Amino acid sequence: MSTDPSPTNPGDREDALALGLLGGGAAVFLAGILLGSRFLRLVGFLAGLGGGAMLAAEWMQEREEQIEEAQETIAEELAGLDPVARAQVIANLTADAGGD
């Protein structure tokens, strides 16, 4: 177990940066409201927007990787079946997906 609180995975660092930007932007936006500063509100809003966009991009990348991994696994499993069994599995998966 590591006691080092710093993230070691590059994806974790990107998430930390995005969350920091999002949280910092919200804090600056709030400060702008409290101080009546249009500039601080704008900077806070843009920082929060940038952090949110970074998080969304990271989450979409992770989702894409999960989809690709699932497709590879399914393709490997289907390759081991005879054509009739493969067609039956695909038909069952299609019917299950259509019921969602």
Backbone as ProteinMPNN parsed JSONL, in Angstrom:
{"seq_chain_A": "MSTDPSPTNPGDREDALALGLLGGGAAVFLAGILLGSRFLRLVGFLAGLGGGAMLAAEWMQEREEQIEEAQETIAEELAGLDPVARAQVIANLTADAGGD", "coords_chain_A": {"N_chain_A": [[0.821, -1.183, 0.0], [0.535, 2.173, -0.843], [1.447, 5.255, 0.579], [1.606, 7.608, -0.601], [-0.104, 10.392, -1.642], [-0.256, 11.403, -4.192], [-1.439, 11.043, -7.508], [-0.59, 8.273, -9.603], [-1.181, 7.236, -12.05], [-1.397, 8.42, -15.357], [-3.964, 9.127, -16.319], [-5.316, 9.569, -13.932], [-4.029, 11.852, -13.033], [-4.846, 13.646, -14.981], [-7.588, 13.676, -14.462], [-7.507, 14.752, -11.887], [-6.462, 17.279, -12.42], [-8.515, 18.303, -14.047], [-10.674, 18.227, -12.251], [-9.686, 19.974, -10.327], [-9.538, 22.339, -11.799], [-12.233, 22.662, -12.404], [-13.351, 22.872, -9.794], [-11.859, 25.06, -8.805], [-12.631, 26.999, -10.62], [-15.332, 27.212, -9.965], [-15.101, 28.235, -7.382], [-13.847, 30.707, -7.864], [-15.793, 31.868, -9.444], [-17.881, 32.07, -7.577], [-16.637, 33.822, -5.777], [-16.509, 36.033, -7.428], [-19.211, 36.637, -7.63], [-19.813, 37.293, -4.96], [-18.099, 39.474, -4.549], [-18.943, 41.152, -6.478], [-17.712, 41.271, -8.97], [-17.454, 41.329, -12.321], [-15.425, 40.421, -13.978], [-14.143, 38.366, -12.442], [-16.27, 36.591, -12.263], [-16.536, 35.873, -14.963], [-13.99, 34.718, -15.497], [-14.053, 32.606, -13.642], [-16.276, 31.175, -14.563], [-15.401, 30.402, -17.143], [-13.156, 28.846, -16.46], [-14.373, 26.801, -14.991], [-15.987, 25.746, -16.998], [-14.017, 24.841, -18.765], [-12.772, 22.874, -17.132], [-14.914, 21.102, -16.779], [-15.297, 20.301, -19.432], [-12.884, 18.977, -19.877], [-13.151, 16.829, -18.088], [-15.397, 15.548, -19.186], [-14.355, 14.779, -21.685], [-12.378, 12.971, -20.874], [-13.933, 10.987, -19.615], [-15.449, 10.122, -21.804], [-13.423, 9.044, -23.369], [-12.608, 6.882, -21.763], [-14.964, 5.382, -21.855], [-15.072, 4.74, -24.576], [-12.829, 3.088, -24.735], [-13.694, 0.947, -23.15], [-15.806, 0.004, -24.712], [-14.442, -0.81, -27.035], [-12.853, -2.86, -25.946], [-14.844, -4.67, -25.13], [-15.957, -5.311, -27.626], [-13.783, -6.615, -28.842], [-13.513, -8.841, -27.162], [-15.996, -10.131, -27.523], [-15.87, -10.651, -30.271], [-13.729, -12.466, -30.325], [-14.83, -14.609, -28.877], [-17.013, -15.29, -30.518], [-15.681, -16.124, -32.783], [-14.869, -18.686, -32.228], [-17.078, -20.278, -32.552], [-19.358, -22.359, -34.461], [-20.874, -21.486, -37.663], [-23.752, -21.546, -37.473], [-24.283, -21.541, -34.727], [-23.041, -19.137, -34.103], [-24.679, -17.331, -35.486], [-27.029, -17.71, -34.05], [-26.311, -16.76, -31.492], [-25.766, -14.069, -32.087], [-28.321, -13.306, -32.972], [-29.762, -13.639, -30.579], [-28.462, -11.742, -28.922], [-29.081, -9.414, -30.32], [-31.867, -9.406, -30.075], [-32.089, -9.161, -27.3], [-30.906, -6.648, -26.924], [-32.702, -5.042, -28.255], [-34.865, -4.988, -26.571], [-34.337, -3.176, -24.582]], "CA_chain_A": [[0.0, 0.0, 0.0], [1.306, 3.395, -0.94], [0.904, 6.368, 1.353], [1.769, 8.795, -1.423], [-1.43, 10.789, -2.124], [-0.244, 11.879, -5.568], [-1.843, 10.011, -8.464], [0.507, 7.739, -10.399], [-1.7, 6.961, -13.383], [-1.596, 9.685, -16.078], [-5.391, 9.451, -16.361], [-5.683, 10.125, -12.637], [-3.524, 13.229, -12.985], [-5.723, 14.464, -15.823], [-8.826, 13.845, -13.713], [-7.236, 15.675, -10.78], [-6.338, 18.609, -13.011], [-9.84, 18.738, -14.483], [-11.472, 18.507, -11.052], [-9.144, 21.196, -9.736], [-9.961, 23.455, -12.632], [-13.674, 22.812, -12.206], [-13.575, 23.392, -8.442], [-11.3, 26.407, -8.724], [-13.499, 27.887, -11.387], [-16.55, 27.457, -9.179], [-14.737, 29.114, -6.265], [-13.608, 32.05, -8.406], [-17.105, 32.375, -9.855], [-18.57, 32.469, -6.346], [-15.977, 35.038, -5.283], [-16.937, 37.122, -8.302], [-20.574, 37.012, -7.24], [-19.765, 37.948, -3.652], [-17.396, 40.75, -4.658], [-19.561, 41.951, -7.53], [-16.745, 41.442, -10.038], [-17.828, 40.667, -13.567], [-14.227, 39.748, -14.472], [-13.975, 37.118, -11.705], [-17.339, 35.676, -12.682], [-16.196, 35.378, -16.296], [-12.84, 33.812, -15.376], [-14.522, 31.413, -12.947], [-17.15, 30.428, -15.46], [-14.596, 29.788, -18.2], [-12.34, 27.791, -15.855], [-15.286, 25.695, -14.703], [-16.374, 25.17, -18.284], [-12.859, 24.094, -19.256], [-12.628, 21.676, -16.303], [-16.006, 20.196, -17.118], [-15.026, 19.746, -20.757], [-11.791, 18.011, -19.719], [-13.715, 15.636, -17.454], [-16.257, 14.87, -20.162], [-13.499, 14.148, -22.681], [-11.736, 11.816, -20.234], [-14.961, 9.959, -19.427], [-15.796, 9.579, -23.116], [-12.298, 8.21, -23.788], [-12.714, 5.639, -20.998], [-16.113, 4.651, -22.384], [-14.668, 4.214, -25.875], [-11.918, 1.969, -24.477], [-14.512, -0.165, -22.668], [-16.552, -0.52, -25.859], [-13.495, -1.532, -27.887], [-12.482, -4.101, -25.25], [-15.988, -5.582, -25.211], [-16.059, -5.776, -29.008], [-12.71, -7.587, -29.074], [-13.841, -10.056, -26.421], [-17.127, -10.776, -28.19], [-15.396, -11.167, -31.557], [-12.924, -13.662, -30.045], [-15.739, -15.687, -28.481], [-17.803, -15.692, -31.685], [-14.81, -16.787, -33.761], [-14.75, -20.091, -31.877], [-18.343, -20.983, -32.77], [-19.716, -22.678, -35.842], [-21.704, -20.409, -38.217], [-25.146, -21.575, -36.997], [-24.256, -21.096, -33.333], [-22.694, -17.712, -34.138], [-25.884, -16.608, -35.899], [-27.989, -17.771, -32.944], [-25.845, -15.85, -30.437], [-25.969, -12.702, -32.567], [-29.765, -13.05, -32.943], [-30.161, -13.463, -29.183], [-27.942, -10.458, -28.454], [-29.86, -8.373, -30.974], [-33.201, -9.381, -29.463], [-31.925, -8.618, -25.944], [-30.607, -5.226, -27.025], [-33.902, -4.362, -28.717], [-35.83, -4.893, -25.485], [-33.936, -2.146, -23.598]], "C_chain_A": [[0.868, 1.249, 0.0], [0.624, 4.486, -0.117], [1.02, 7.678, 0.599], [0.411, 9.194, -2.001], [-1.44, 11.229, -3.579], [-0.617, 10.753, -6.519], [-0.655, 9.566, -9.3], [0.087, 7.449, -11.824], [-1.896, 8.293, -14.109], [-3.061, 10.098, -16.172], [-5.876, 10.053, -15.059], [-5.214, 11.57, -12.514], [-4.398, 14.15, -13.822], [-7.055, 14.71, -15.127], [-8.639, 14.851, -12.586], [-7.129, 17.106, -11.295], [-7.716, 19.15, -13.407], [-10.724, 19.075, -13.282], [-10.994, 19.773, -10.355], [-9.58, 22.431, -10.496], [-11.454, 23.731, -12.454], [-13.976, 23.425, -10.837], [-13.048, 24.804, -8.263], [-12.146, 27.413, -9.471], [-14.776, 28.22, -10.644], [-16.255, 28.414, -8.027], [-14.524, 30.549, -6.743], [-14.927, 32.675, -8.856], [-17.888, 32.872, -8.641], [-17.964, 33.742, -5.761], [-16.386, 36.239, -6.123], [-18.339, 37.592, -7.976], [-20.556, 37.805, -5.94], [-19.114, 39.325, -3.714], [-18.0, 41.665, -5.715], [-18.632, 42.202, -8.705], [-17.161, 40.628, -11.268], [-16.642, 39.882, -14.128], [-14.024, 38.405, -13.773], [-15.061, 36.106, -12.074], [-17.029, 35.06, -14.033], [-15.044, 34.368, -16.23], [-13.267, 32.51, -14.705], [-15.392, 30.544, -13.823], [-16.348, 29.704, -16.53], [-13.713, 28.662, -17.655], [-13.205, 26.569, -15.541], [-15.727, 24.987, -15.97], [-15.237, 24.331, -18.857], [-12.65, 22.807, -18.469], [-13.704, 20.65, -16.603], [-15.799, 19.542, -18.469], [-13.906, 18.713, -20.695], [-12.295, 16.715, -19.101], [-14.568, 14.846, -18.447], [-15.426, 14.147, -21.218], [-12.829, 12.902, -22.119], [-12.741, 10.675, -20.062], [-15.352, 9.32, -20.756], [-14.676, 8.68, -23.644], [-12.338, 6.862, -23.065], [-13.849, 4.767, -21.522], [-15.764, 4.004, -23.717], [-13.742, 3.012, -25.703], [-12.689, 0.739, -23.994], [-15.284, -0.814, -23.815], [-15.628, -1.334, -26.76], [-13.089, -2.862, -27.262], [-13.609, -5.127, -25.325], [-16.138, -6.142, -26.625], [-14.999, -6.83, -29.32], [-13.025, -8.913, -28.393], [-14.959, -10.833, -27.11], [-16.687, -11.383, -29.518], [-14.562, -12.439, -31.361], [-13.814, -14.847, -29.695], [-16.547, -16.201, -29.682], [-16.96, -16.444, -32.706], [-14.682, -18.281, -33.477], [-16.011, -20.906, -32.116], [-18.536, -21.34, -34.237], [-20.698, -21.616, -36.343], [-23.136, -20.383, -37.689], [-25.208, -21.076, -35.553], [-23.951, -19.598, -33.259], [-23.926, -16.882, -34.494], [-26.916, -16.594, -34.772], [-27.6, -16.81, -31.827], [-26.09, -14.408, -30.852], [-27.458, -12.36, -32.556], [-30.255, -12.831, -31.515], [-29.694, -12.137, -28.617], [-28.728, -9.296, -29.039], [-31.256, -8.259, -30.356], [-33.133, -8.807, -28.055], [-31.69, -7.121, -25.973], [-31.839, -4.438, -27.451], [-34.938, -4.175, -27.631], [-35.52, -3.812, -24.464], [-34.713, -0.929, -23.771]], "O_chain_A": [[1.825, 1.352, 0.767], [-0.6, 4.62, -0.117], [0.594, 8.727, 1.082], [-0.177, 8.431, -2.767], [-2.512, 11.412, -4.156], [-0.156, 9.624, -6.351], [0.191, 10.381, -9.667], [0.93, 7.422, -12.72], [-2.498, 9.209, -13.549], [-3.373, 11.287, -16.113], [-6.735, 10.934, -15.056], [-5.919, 12.412, -11.956], [-4.665, 15.288, -13.437], [-7.596, 15.815, -15.188], [-9.5, 15.699, -12.352], [-7.646, 18.034, -10.675], [-8.04, 20.306, -13.136], [-11.434, 20.081, -13.289], [-11.802, 20.553, -9.852], [-9.946, 23.445, -9.901], [-11.879, 24.882, -12.366], [-14.753, 24.374, -10.73], [-13.701, 25.646, -7.647], [-12.353, 28.537, -9.013], [-15.252, 29.355, -10.68], [-17.058, 29.298, -7.728], [-14.973, 31.495, -6.096], [-15.149, 33.871, -8.668], [-18.481, 33.951, -8.669], [-18.685, 34.63, -5.307], [-16.586, 37.333, -5.596], [-18.634, 38.786, -8.034], [-21.196, 38.85, -5.826], [-19.534, 40.242, -3.009], [-17.608, 42.826, -5.831], [-18.742, 43.231, -9.372], [-17.206, 39.399, -11.235], [-16.824, 38.802, -14.689], [-13.76, 37.403, -14.438], [-14.794, 34.91, -12.183], [-17.232, 33.862, -14.235], [-15.115, 33.296, -16.831], [-12.885, 31.428, -15.152], [-15.262, 29.32, -13.826], [-16.586, 28.526, -16.796], [-13.54, 27.637, -18.315], [-12.803, 25.435, -15.801], [-15.828, 23.761, -16.0], [-15.467, 23.238, -19.374], [-12.381, 21.76, -19.058], [-13.423, 19.453, -16.672], [-16.093, 18.359, -18.639], [-13.965, 17.69, -21.377], [-11.914, 15.627, -19.534], [-14.465, 13.622, -18.53], [-15.756, 13.026, -21.606], [-12.722, 11.888, -22.809], [-12.418, 9.52, -20.339], [-15.562, 8.11, -20.824], [-14.946, 7.67, -24.293], [-12.125, 5.819, -23.683], [-13.706, 3.548, -21.619], [-16.118, 2.85, -23.962], [-13.853, 2.03, -26.437], [-12.372, -0.385, -24.384], [-15.399, -2.038, -23.878], [-15.991, -2.425, -27.2], [-12.989, -3.874, -27.956], [-13.362, -6.311, -25.554], [-16.417, -7.329, -26.792], [-15.287, -7.824, -29.987], [-12.829, -9.98, -28.974], [-14.874, -12.051, -27.26], [-17.083, -12.499, -29.855], [-14.677, -13.382, -32.144], [-13.58, -15.962, -30.161], [-16.737, -17.407, -29.836], [-17.472, -17.308, -33.418], [-14.416, -19.062, -34.391], [-16.007, -22.118, -31.9], [-17.961, -20.716, -35.129], [-21.298, -20.912, -35.531], [-23.686, -19.303, -37.476], [-26.081, -20.283, -35.202], [-24.535, -18.879, -32.448], [-24.185, -15.851, -33.874], [-27.597, -15.591, -34.561], [-28.457, -16.12, -31.275], [-26.572, -13.607, -30.051], [-27.831, -11.25, -32.176], [-31.068, -11.941, -31.266], [-30.444, -11.47, -27.905], [-29.01, -8.315, -28.351], [-31.762, -7.157, -30.14], [-34.017, -8.05, -27.652], [-32.222, -6.396, -25.132], [-32.003, -3.285, -27.051], [-35.801, -3.305, -27.741], [-36.332, -3.545, -23.578], [-34.514, 0.039, -23.036]]}, "name": "protein", "num_of_chains": 1, "seq": "MSTDPSPTNPGDREDALALGLLGGGAAVFLAGILLGSRFLRLVGFLAGLGGGAMLAAEWMQEREEQIEEAQETIAEELAGLDPVARAQVIANLTADAGGD"}
